[in-house]
């Protein structure tokens, strides 16, 4: 994997051991070109952080701060190695489950990116948490990556689906709060 844009463009990122389905370069390029203006100087939450590539891309392309959440402790060494390419200290890691982080979180974010494992069954619960809580800044974006076999609602509380991109059997839904 490689960083596709911004000041770290071209850097190679290692893939950690364990269950992982890294977001393809093409999907990352498309996603970040869509959210570019919201990202500039904003805050980015990367739930289910995997290798850290999404947080690195976010900071590389202009986010002021990214928070990476990953529960698989076996991924820690590779994630930390990957993050070492960033000269500034603007990516913060929490090695706990996404659900536990969301219960404890004090911060709020302009963009929340969720790319859980395809066998994950709590997409709607996550959306409810974002819609009902204070984790998403007013007007903020939630980007939910999920299999096409698990369609998500158009509206959930204060969240409204504003765009959908299809990549093979993957769907990337854009919600605005």
ABEGO torsion letter per residue (X at the ends): XBBABEAABGBBBBBBBEBBBBBBAAAAAAAAAAAAAAABGBBBBBBGAEAGAAAAAAAAAGBABBBBBBABAAAAAAAAAAAAABABBABBBBBBBAAAAAAABABBBABBBBBBBAABAAAAAAAAAAAABAABBBGBBBBBBBBAABBBBABBEABBBABBBBBEABBBBBBBX
